[in-house]
Each structure stands twice: as C-alpha cells, then as structure tokens.
C-alpha cells in the first residue's frame, strides 16, 4: 500500500506517468521486484495517451492491445472498472474449476487454458461480473486452497468432483515445472574518492534499465585470488582491494543469485581507461547513486557498506 500511495501521488494522471522518465518510474518501483511490470506500466500509459487520447479503453479487445496487459488483467479491468462480462482466470480460478468439475486438462497448455477460459465464461454472472470474479478468486485463495482446502466446511462439496473422488491435491494438473537457475555475481565496486562507478543494465536479462556495478558472472563459485587474476591488467595494476563482502543471496522466481562485492580503490587514473570495457558511464557521487533506480540486492549492499 505505501508503494501504491507514493506512486499515485507522484503520477496522479495517466499523462503524468506517460511523460515521466523511465529512470524515475523504476526508482519509485525499487524494492517491489518484477521491474518489467514498471516498464510495461510506463509504456502502457504512453499508449493510452498517444493512441486513446488519454482515455483508458473500456472493452476487453481494446485492453488486450495495451502493453503488459494479457487476458487475465484485461478481464479483471473490464469487469471491475467497466462492469463488462469477462471472466478472470488466475491460479485460484483454475484450482476451483478443476476440482469442482474434475477438469484434468493441463493448465500450462494452450488447449487447457482455452478449456478453462470457456468454462469460466459460461459460469460468470452477467448481472454481477465484478462481484462474481472477485468471489471465485477469493474462494480459491481463502477456502479452496492448494494444500489444505476446507472441504468439510464447503457449501458445494457434495457437488465437487475432486472431493467425491479424493483428488483435491492432484488438481489442477500443471505439467511444466519452473527451472531455477543458479548464478554467481562478482561485483567490482570501484571507488574514485567519494565517487563510485556504476552501469545501467541492458535488455535481455534481469533488472533491465536498473543500475549495478561492473561484474564478472559465473555458473559456479570462484575463489577471490582466481577472480583478481582475471581482472583486466590495466585495472588490476591500478586499484587496491579494500574489502570483500559476505555473500548476498537473492532469490527470484526463476533464479537464485549469489553475489559477492569487492570494494576497489582507484590509485591511478589509468584504471579509468580499463573501465570503458564495462560500459560504465562514469563515477557517481553518493547523492546521485541514491537517486538511481537499483535492484534491491544492490541497494542492500549500499546500505550495509556505503551509505
């Protein structure tokens, strides 16, 4: 809630959000994770202003055209904001419908998703679509829960296929498993007086558009001596290792990141030339660093070691 209140205070209209710099939007979002959502929200605001004259679309097909809005979000907005008859299908809805009706279609498959979407749209109350959508999601979250459904208190247990066949914990069926990737980040926190070199992360990886430090990545742990030996010679000969941090563990949906930070002091300005290979735009002072959008992992390190 505090994030939401700060966000709408900073951007009270869709025009304010559309005209904001992306860095400012990401900085305000910092700490929430899922930064692609902030970028999509920003892009969506621009589309509403440029393509819809600042008026948010009110129909399901139009909502699907907006950046970052898929079927679930479009149905939620259409029903909650505009009273349109579009059924939401989220994890809770999959669970409730699969158990009550005994649907064994794989919810991770395209055909399975269509089956549930069709079923959900035959059940939605056309007179109260928003209340129905909220109710079935809440029922799945609070009552027909994943591991401990309250079947003994359920008003429709007699009609529930899963309850009558003892298959509550087997439904819904989802074949695809999330593969968790382990990554080791070795960050070089290069200090030049009171300033520190940072870089902006590019597309195609986590934390796009956020700022972190020059780093070396590995799929396995590397010892400090080995790591230092592999530094560019221009950098290795012109900096002093001041401190090595503890290992910071950061867990994302599909990744586990183990990060170690090495504080390096520049003792010869020739090292600056070596930094060009890190795509670092130059050193920032502490006030500038505070204002940069950063992953929470980086912010946690800064709070503990720098600020």
C-alpha positions as CSV (number, residue, x, y, z in Angstrom):
1,X,0.0,0.0,0.0
2,X,2.8,2.6,0.8
3,X,4.2,1.9,-2.7
4,X,0.8,2.4,-4.3
5,X,0.1,5.7,-2.4
6,X,3.5,7.1,-3.4
7,X,3.0,6.1,-7.0
8,X,-0.4,7.7,-7.4
9,X,0.9,10.8,-5.5
10,X,3.8,11.1,-7.9
11,X,1.7,10.3,-11.0
12,X,-1.9,11.3,-10.3
13,X,-2.9,11.1,-14.0
14,X,-2.0,8.9,-17.0
15,X,-0.4,12.0,-18.6
16,X,2.0,12.4,-15.6
17,X,3.1,8.8,-15.9
18,X,3.4,8.9,-19.7
19,X,5.6,11.9,-19.5
20,X,7.9,10.7,-16.7
21,X,11.4,9.5,-17.4
22,X,11.7,5.7,-17.2
23,X,14.5,6.0,-14.6
24,X,12.2,7.9,-12.3
25,X,9.5,5.3,-12.6
26,X,11.9,2.5,-11.9
27,X,13.4,4.3,-8.9
28,X,9.9,4.7,-7.4
29,X,9.2,1.0,-8.1
30,X,12.5,0.0,-6.4
31,X,12.0,-2.8,-3.9
32,X,8.9,-4.3,-5.5
33,X,10.7,-6.6,-7.9
34,X,9.3,-7.7,-11.3
35,X,10.6,-4.5,-12.9
36,X,9.2,-5.4,-16.3
37,X,5.8,-4.5,-14.8
38,X,7.0,-1.0,-14.1
39,X,8.4,-0.7,-17.7
40,X,5.1,-2.1,-19.1
41,X,3.0,0.2,-16.9
42,X,5.0,3.2,-18.2
43,X,4.7,2.0,-21.8
44,X,1.0,1.4,-21.3
45,X,0.5,4.9,-20.1
46,X,2.2,6.3,-23.2
47,X,-0.1,4.1,-25.4
48,X,-3.2,5.4,-23.6
49,X,-2.1,9.0,-24.1
50,X,-0.9,8.6,-27.7
51,X,-3.5,6.1,-29.1
52,X,-6.6,6.6,-26.9
53,X,-6.4,10.4,-26.2
54,X,-5.7,9.7,-22.5
55,X,-9.0,7.8,-22.1
56,X,-8.4,4.3,-20.8
57,X,-10.0,1.6,-23.0
58,X,-13.2,0.0,-21.6
59,X,-13.6,-3.1,-23.6
60,X,-11.7,-6.5,-23.4
61,X,-10.4,-6.5,-27.0
62,X,-9.1,-2.9,-26.7
63,X,-7.5,-3.6,-23.3
64,X,-5.6,-6.5,-24.9
65,X,-3.8,-4.1,-27.2
66,X,-2.1,-2.3,-24.3
67,X,1.5,-3.1,-23.4
68,X,1.7,-5.5,-20.5
69,X,-1.9,-6.4,-20.4
70,X,-2.8,-10.1,-21.0
71,X,-6.1,-12.0,-20.8
72,X,-6.3,-12.1,-17.0
73,X,-5.5,-8.5,-16.5
74,X,-7.8,-7.4,-19.4
75,X,-10.7,-9.4,-17.9
76,X,-10.1,-8.0,-14.4
77,X,-10.0,-4.4,-15.6
78,X,-13.0,-4.9,-17.9
79,X,-15.2,-6.4,-15.2
80,X,-14.0,-4.4,-12.1
81,X,-13.7,-1.0,-13.8
82,X,-16.3,-1.2,-16.5
83,X,-18.7,-3.9,-15.5
84,X,-18.1,-5.9,-18.6
85,X,-18.9,-9.7,-18.6
86,X,-15.4,-11.2,-18.9
87,X,-14.4,-14.0,-16.6
88,X,-10.9,-13.8,-15.0
89,X,-8.9,-17.0,-14.9
90,X,-6.0,-17.0,-12.5
91,X,-4.4,-19.7,-10.4
92,X,-7.2,-19.7,-7.9
93,X,-9.9,-20.0,-10.6
94,X,-8.0,-22.9,-12.3
95,X,-7.9,-24.7,-8.9
96,X,-11.6,-24.1,-8.1
97,X,-12.9,-25.1,-11.5
98,X,-10.7,-28.1,-12.0
99,X,-11.7,-29.5,-8.6
100,X,-15.4,-28.9,-8.9
101,X,-15.8,-30.1,-12.4
102,X,-13.0,-32.6,-12.5
103,X,-11.2,-31.0,-15.4
104,X,-7.9,-32.7,-16.0
105,X,-6.7,-30.6,-18.9
106,X,-3.1,-29.3,-18.4
107,X,-3.4,-25.6,-17.3
108,X,0.1,-24.9,-18.7
109,X,-1.1,-25.9,-22.2
110,X,-2.8,-23.7,-24.8
111,X,-5.7,-26.0,-25.2
112,X,-6.1,-26.4,-21.4
113,X,-6.1,-22.6,-20.9
114,X,-8.8,-22.3,-23.6
115,X,-10.9,-25.0,-21.9
116,X,-10.9,-23.2,-18.5
117,X,-11.5,-19.8,-20.2
118,X,-14.5,-21.2,-22.0
119,X,-15.9,-22.8,-18.8
120,X,-15.3,-19.7,-16.7
121,X,-17.2,-17.5,-19.2
122,X,-20.2,-19.9,-19.1
123,X,-20.4,-19.5,-15.3
124,X,-19.9,-15.8,-14.8
125,X,-23.0,-13.9,-13.6
126,X,-23.9,-11.4,-16.4
127,X,-25.6,-9.1,-13.9
128,X,-22.7,-9.0,-11.4
129,X,-19.5,-9.8,-13.3
130,X,-17.2,-7.9,-11.0
131,X,-18.6,-9.5,-7.8
132,X,-18.5,-12.9,-9.3
133,X,-14.9,-12.6,-10.4
134,X,-13.8,-11.3,-7.0
135,X,-15.8,-14.1,-5.3
136,X,-14.3,-17.0,-7.2
137,X,-10.8,-15.7,-6.8
138,X,-11.3,-15.1,-3.1
139,X,-12.9,-18.5,-2.7
140,X,-9.9,-20.2,-4.2
141,X,-7.5,-18.1,-2.1
142,X,-9.2,-18.5,1.2
143,X,-11.2,-21.7,1.1
144,X,-10.3,-24.0,-1.8
145,X,-6.6,-23.5,-1.1
146,X,-3.8,-25.5,-2.8
147,X,-2.7,-27.8,0.1
148,X,-5.4,-27.5,2.8
149,X,-8.8,-27.0,1.2
150,X,-11.6,-26.6,3.8
151,X,-13.7,-29.3,2.2
152,X,-15.5,-30.0,5.5
153,X,-16.9,-26.5,5.5
154,X,-17.5,-26.2,1.8
155,X,-21.1,-25.4,0.8
156,X,-20.7,-27.2,-2.5
157,X,-18.6,-30.2,-1.5
158,X,-21.4,-32.7,-2.4
159,X,-21.2,-31.5,-6.0
160,X,-17.4,-31.3,-6.1
161,X,-15.8,-33.9,-8.3
162,X,-12.4,-33.8,-6.6
163,X,-14.0,-34.1,-3.1
164,X,-16.0,-37.1,-4.2
165,X,-13.0,-38.8,-5.8
166,X,-10.3,-37.7,-3.3
167,X,-8.3,-35.9,-5.9
168,X,-8.2,-32.4,-4.4
169,X,-4.4,-32.4,-4.1
170,X,-3.9,-33.7,-7.7
171,X,-5.9,-30.9,-9.3
172,X,-5.3,-28.7,-11.2
173,X,-2.8,-30.5,-13.5
174,X,0.2,-28.5,-14.5
175,X,3.0,-30.3,-16.3
176,X,5.6,-27.7,-16.8
177,X,8.0,-27.2,-13.9
178,X,9.8,-23.9,-13.2
179,X,13.5,-24.4,-13.7
180,X,15.5,-22.5,-11.2
181,X,18.9,-21.2,-12.4
182,X,21.8,-20.6,-10.1
183,X,24.1,-17.6,-10.9
184,X,27.2,-16.2,-9.1
185,X,27.7,-12.5,-9.5
186,X,31.1,-11.0,-8.5
187,X,30.7,-7.2,-8.4
188,X,33.6,-4.7,-8.6
189,X,32.7,-1.6,-6.5
190,X,35.3,0.7,-7.9
191,X,35.7,3.9,-5.9
192,X,37.4,7.0,-7.0
193,X,37.5,9.2,-4.0
194,X,33.9,9.7,-2.9
195,X,32.5,8.5,-6.2
196,X,31.7,5.0,-7.4
197,X,31.4,3.5,-10.9
198,X,28.0,2.1,-11.8
199,X,26.5,0.9,-15.0
200,X,23.0,0.5,-16.4
201,X,21.9,-3.0,-17.2
202,X,20.8,-3.6,-20.8
203,X,17.9,-5.7,-22.2
204,X,17.7,-9.5,-22.3
205,X,18.3,-10.1,-18.6
206,X,17.1,-9.4,-15.1
207,X,16.9,-5.8,-13.9
208,X,16.8,-4.2,-17.3
209,X,17.3,-0.5,-17.0
210,X,18.4,-0.6,-13.4
211,X,21.9,0.3,-12.2
212,X,24.5,-2.1,-10.7
213,X,28.3,-2.4,-10.7
214,X,30.8,-3.9,-13.2
215,X,30.8,-7.6,-12.6
216,X,32.0,-11.0,-13.6
217,X,29.4,-13.8,-13.7
218,X,30.0,-17.5,-13.3
219,X,27.8,-20.6,-13.1
220,X,29.9,-21.8,-10.2
221,X,31.8,-20.3,-7.3
222,X,35.2,-18.6,-8.0
223,X,37.9,-18.0,-5.4
224,X,39.0,-14.4,-4.7
225,X,42.6,-15.0,-5.9
226,X,41.4,-16.5,-9.2
227,X,38.9,-13.7,-9.6
228,X,41.5,-11.0,-9.1
229,X,43.9,-12.7,-11.5
230,X,41.3,-12.4,-14.3
231,X,40.8,-8.6,-13.9
232,X,42.0,-6.5,-16.9
233,X,45.7,-5.8,-16.3
234,X,45.1,-2.0,-16.5
235,X,42.6,-2.3,-13.7
236,X,44.4,-4.9,-11.6
237,X,47.6,-2.8,-11.5
238,X,45.8,0.5,-10.7
239,X,43.4,-0.4,-7.9
240,X,43.7,-1.7,-4.3
241,X,41.3,-4.3,-2.9
242,X,39.9,-2.6,0.2
243,X,37.2,-5.1,1.3
244,X,35.4,-8.3,0.3
245,X,31.8,-8.6,1.3
246,X,29.8,-11.5,2.6
247,X,27.8,-13.4,0.0
248,X,24.4,-11.8,-0.6
249,X,21.7,-14.4,-1.6
250,X,18.9,-13.0,-3.7
251,X,16.0,-15.3,-4.8
252,X,13.9,-14.5,-7.9
253,X,11.1,-16.6,-9.5
254,X,13.4,-18.5,-11.8
255,X,16.8,-17.6,-10.4
256,X,19.0,-17.8,-7.3
257,X,21.7,-15.2,-7.3
258,X,24.7,-15.4,-5.0
259,X,26.5,-12.0,-5.1
260,X,29.9,-11.0,-3.6
261,X,31.1,-7.4,-3.7
262,X,34.7,-6.3,-3.9
263,X,35.4,-2.7,-2.9
264,X,38.3,-1.5,-5.0
265,X,40.0,1.9,-4.6
266,X,41.5,3.6,-7.7
267,X,45.1,4.6,-7.0
268,X,46.0,5.5,-10.6
269,X,43.7,7.3,-13.1
270,X,45.0,4.9,-15.9
271,X,42.4,2.5,-14.4
272,X,39.6,4.7,-15.8
273,X,40.5,3.6,-19.3
274,X,40.0,0.0,-18.4
275,X,36.6,0.8,-17.1
276,X,35.4,1.7,-20.6
277,X,35.1,-2.0,-21.3
278,X,32.5,-2.3,-18.5
279,X,30.2,0.1,-20.3
280,X,30.2,2.3,-17.2
281,X,29.1,5.9,-17.9
282,X,31.4,7.2,-15.2
283,X,31.6,7.6,-11.5
284,X,28.6,8.9,-9.5
285,X,28.6,10.6,-6.1
286,X,26.5,9.2,-3.3
287,X,23.6,11.6,-3.8
288,X,23.4,10.6,-7.5
289,X,23.6,6.9,-6.5
290,X,20.7,7.3,-4.1
291,X,18.6,8.7,-6.9
292,X,19.4,5.9,-9.4
293,X,17.0,3.0,-9.8
294,X,18.7,-0.1,-8.4
295,X,17.9,-3.7,-7.8
296,X,17.1,-4.3,-4.1
297,X,20.2,-6.6,-4.0
298,X,22.4,-3.6,-4.9
299,X,20.6,-1.3,-2.5
300,X,21.0,-3.7,0.4
301,X,24.8,-3.8,-0.2
302,X,25.0,0.0,-0.4
303,X,23.0,0.5,2.8
304,X,25.3,-2.0,4.6
305,X,28.7,-0.9,3.2
306,X,28.5,2.6,1.7
307,X,25.7,4.8,2.9
